[in-house]
Amino acid sequence: GEREAISYARWLEGREVFLCGSGPSIKTANKEAIETSQKAIMCINAAFQFISPDIWMGMDSPEIFNKKIWEYIEKKERERRLPGLFHPATDCIRICNWFHRNKLVNGFPLKKHNNVRFICASESKNDNPQFIGDFINFLFEGNTFSTALHVLYWLKPRKVYLVGCDFGGRRAGPKAPSPNRKVNFKNSIDSLRFAVKKSPVQYISCTPGSPINEFLEYKNIEDV
């Protein structure tokens, strides 16, 4: 049968979070500083291959992700970092799209895997999406970052530090981003601008060379 619904509303209230995107700079981010901090670590898409997550989020079909995300992730030091926040049997909370719950992952439907949580996400019908509300139908504007902002609003952390959120500002090599990626970058930046304006969460950039540094305070990872 289906797993029971679990509410995480305000779960991170008062805490600080590293939100790790999968832009090129994630490969050189200070892994040790992030993973030994007393901040919850939320990775989206491929970022988990470089930073070990406490929370991972991927809205796309599960087979496109590296299979290691579905394997057990060792978290020996987490109780010291985040005392009482996680159940001892929980390694990493994986947030996935309800639409993909029956997709097979390593021979089993995604809904049968441990520590997987589902959210319903859909596109906004408005030009000015009200994605900061506490309703459970989360916004999906074609990129996981925008949905992560909505989820974080619901989880209610105090501060969010953005790592690996390059959005085309710092490319590995001379190749320009594709038109689709340019649209995704723009949507992500627009969603962040909206969140900064409307959300009580304080966003701080830890991504060097990103266009988000034009409207966010920038700090080195080592200084936060």
Salt bridges, closest charged atoms under 4 A:
GLU2 OE2 - LYS111 NZ 3.40
GLU13 OE2 - ARG10 NH1 2.99
GLU16 OE1 - LYS39 NZ 3.41
GLU16 OE2 - ARG158 NH2 2.61
GLU35 OE2 - LYS31 NZ 2.65
ASP54 OD1 - LYS75 NZ 3.41
ASP54 OD1 - ARG78 NH1 3.52
ASP54 OD2 - ARG81 NH2 2.88
GLU77 OE1 - ARG80 NE 3.04
ASP91 OD2 - ARG94 NH2 2.97
ASP134 OD1 - LYS156 NZ 2.96
ASP190 OD2 - LYS186 NZ 2.71
GLU217 OE2 - LYS219 NZ 3.88
